[in-house]
Amino acid sequence: MEVPPINLLIVDDEPNILAGLASGLKSHSVTIFTAVDGEQAEQIAGEEVIHILLTDMRLPGRLNGIDLIRLFREKFPEISVMAITAFATVETAVEAMRLGAFDFISKPIDLDLIRHQVGKAITHQQLLMENHQLREQLSHAGSISGLIGNSETTRQIARQIRQVADTDATVMILGESGTGKEVTARAIHNLSHRKAHPFMPVNMGALPESLIESELFGHEKGAFTDARKQKAGYFETAQGGTLFLDEITETTPKTQIALLRVLEQREFRRVGGDRFIPFNTRIISASNRDVDELVQKGTFREDLYYRLNIVPLFLPPLRNRREDIPVLADHFMSHFCSRHGRPLKSLSNGAMDVLCSRMWPGNIRQLRNLMERLAVTVHGDTVQMDDIPPERSPQEDIVPSSLQEAVEAAEKTAILNALQECMNHREKTAERLKISIRTLHYKMSRYGLS
């Protein structure tokens, strides 16, 4: 992401000081303007956007330093201001700081000190510019924090989030791993009236079966061997906020029954306790599985599914919204260059073309990880096509890395064959595959089949 130069205005009625500061602060990242009084500075402000103001407090004419700071702060609210004077008073310093002066420097001037302070102001202004650019890009997705992209699909997701956010409706988010299900859940929470209360993410697939009820509902002291004191569970600590149950389809039948009862009664009981505790918590769940198919197979309770799936929200894979890849790549690159203290890097057109042509089986998470790798390992300020590691070869794709990948590859092939045999007639295709039309639509969307 390219940041434009910073405009620095220096105002001082002593020509030698003005020339010395302009020469000493000269930099490729800064455009310097100079003025000998407040009126000339005011004229420059009418023609240029000023990011940093370095001004003497005693100036000839109708505008002194305080007047100038007040005028520039009104015109450029995010401006960084440094005040210089040989005749500092407590009242002047306090007023300058009250108006937002970045620093107050006394004469005689220490050029090294001013360079250091101006450098801090430049960094601050560059970060502001980067944030403005990112916010402008995010506006295409409805200015929802964490939801980044320009595609119509992303805008549609943003609209759905806004529609459901400020209600208490239970939401189920479906999509492949890495598509941003937790980011979406957080966006719903942050736009809701519950945003001042906790957002509690829970990976249901990672909780041991022996401890899952204790983790969800808490336990009383002595409820089991290691229960040395009372402990609140996730339902209790998320009171007033949002509980995000990720990988909900990985739960056992016993846990599903417990969850169903709690959701129906809107109260829970700690393990080992005899008192029911009402809860006021919004439930958002998520899965990367085909829940309809799991219900048909009997591995996920239908009644629990209906409780959780009041508002379904499907996140398509990254390969189905390639228009979002450039914005996502630039966003992650900027983020990781800043995090790891690296100079900001841009991606060449060739490098971006490579990214946009890939299938991204790991979706946004995979792209994010690659951008962090490139931010750390690439020397120079531009990522070239050759810097991007090769994608897995077709021969490698023949051997799945997991049982789930093997099943998905077989499903995709079966659907493609059935669609071809049925001349793309979806109802007949669903009948041939012995699945519901809804399941067929889900799988076609999941595998990028039109």
Rosetta blueprint (number, residue, H / E / L):
1 M L
2 E L
3 V L
4 P L
5 P L
6 I E
7 N E
8 L E
9 L E
10 I E
11 V E
12 D L
13 D L
14 E L
15 P H
16 N H
17 I H
18 L H
19 A H
20 G H
21 L H
22 A H
23 S H
24 G H
25 L L
26 K L
27 S E
28 H L
29 S L
30 V E
31 T E
32 I E
33 F E
34 T E
35 A E
36 V L
37 D L
38 G H
39 E H
40 Q H
41 A H
42 E H
43 Q H
44 I H
45 A H
46 G L
47 E L
48 E L
49 V L
50 I L
51 H L
52 I E
53 L E
54 L E
55 T E
56 D E
57 M L
58 R L
59 L L
60 P L
61 G L
62 R L
63 L L
64 N L
65 G H
66 I H
67 D H
68 L H
69 I H
70 R H
71 L H
72 F H
73 R H
74 E H
75 K H
76 F L
77 P L
78 E L
79 I L
80 S E
81 V E
82 M E
83 A E
84 I E
85 T E
86 A L
87 F L
88 A L
89 T L
90 V H
91 E H
92 T H
93 A H
94 V H
95 E H
96 A H
97 M H
98 R H
99 L L
100 G L
101 A E
102 F E
103 D E
104 F E
105 I E
106 S E
107 K L
108 P L
109 I L
110 D L
111 L H
112 D H
113 L H
114 I H
115 R H
116 H H
117 Q H
118 V H
119 G H
120 K H
121 A H
122 I H
123 T H
124 H H
125 Q H
126 Q H
127 L H
128 L H
129 M H
130 E H
131 N H
132 H H
133 Q H
134 L H
135 R H
136 E H
137 Q H
138 L H
139 S H
140 H H
141 A H
142 G L
143 S L
144 I L
145 S L
146 G L
147 L L
148 I L
149 G L
150 N L
151 S L
152 E H
153 T H
154 T H
155 R H
156 Q H
157 I H
158 A H
159 R H
160 Q H
161 I H
162 R H
163 Q H
164 V H
165 A H
166 D L
167 T L
168 D L
169 A L
170 T L
171 V E
172 M E
173 I E
174 L E
175 G E
176 E L
177 S L
178 G L
179 T L
180 G L
181 K H
182 E H
183 V H
184 T H
185 A H
186 R H
187 A H
188 I H
189 H H
190 N H
191 L L
192 S L
193 H L
194 R L
195 K L
196 A L
197 H L
198 P L
199 F E
200 M E
201 P E
202 V E
203 N E
204 M H
205 G H
206 A H
207 L L
208 P L
209 E L
210 S L
211 L L
212 I H
213 E H
214 S H
215 E H
216 L H
217 F H
218 G L
219 H E
220 E L
221 K L
222 G L
223 A L
224 F L
225 T L
226 D L
227 A L
228 R L
229 K L
230 Q L
231 K E
232 A L
233 G L
234 Y H
235 F H
236 E H
237 T H
238 A L
239 Q L
240 G L
241 G L
242 T E
243 L E
244 F E
245 L E
246 D E
247 E L
248 I H
249 T H
250 E H
251 T L
252 T L
253 P H
254 K H
255 T H
256 Q H
257 I H
258 A H
259 L H
260 L H
261 R H
262 V H
263 L H
264 E H
265 Q H
266 R L
267 E E
268 F E
269 R E
270 R L
271 V E
272 G L
273 G L
274 D L
275 R L
276 F E
277 I E
278 P E
279 F L
280 N L
281 T L
282 R E
283 I E
284 I E
285 S E
286 A E
287 S E
288 N L
289 R L
290 D L
291 V H
292 D H
293 E H
294 L H
295 V H
296 Q H
297 K H
298 G L
299 T L
300 F L
301 R L
302 E H
303 D H
304 L H
305 Y H
306 Y H
307 R H
308 L H
309 N L
310 I L
311 V E
312 P E
313 L E
314 F E
315 L E
316 P L
317 P L
318 L H
319 R H
320 N H
321 R L
322 R H
323 E H
324 D H
325 I H
326 P H
327 V H
328 L H
329 A H
330 D H
331 H H
332 F H
333 M H
334 S H
335 H H
336 F H
337 C H
338 S H
339 R H
340 H L
341 G L
342 R L
343 P L
344 L L
345 K L
346 S E
347 L E
348 S L
349 N H
350 G H
351 A H
352 M H
353 D H
354 V H
355 L H
356 C H
357 S H
358 R L
359 M L
360 W L
361 P L
362 G L
363 N H
364 I H
365 R H
366 Q H
367 L H
368 R H
369 N H
370 L H
371 M H
372 E H
373 R H
374 L H
375 A H
376 V H
377 T H
378 V L
379 H L
380 G L
381 D L
382 T E
383 V E
384 Q L
385 M H
386 D H
387 D H
388 I L
389 P L
390 P L
391 E L
392 R L
393 S L
394 P H
395 Q H
396 E H
397 D H
398 I H
399 V L
400 P L
401 S L
402 S L
403 L H
404 Q H
405 E H
406 A H
407 V H
408 E H
409 A H
410 A H
411 E H
412 K H
413 T H
414 A H
415 I H
416 L H
417 N H
418 A H
419 L H
420 Q H
421 E H
422 C L
423 M L
424 N L
425 H L
426 R H
427 E H
428 K H
429 T H
430 A H
431 E H
432 R H
433 L H
434 K L
435 I L
436 S L
437 I H
438 R H
439 T H
440 L H
441 H H
442 Y H
443 K H
444 M H
445 S H
446 R H
447 Y L
448 G L
449 L L
450 S L
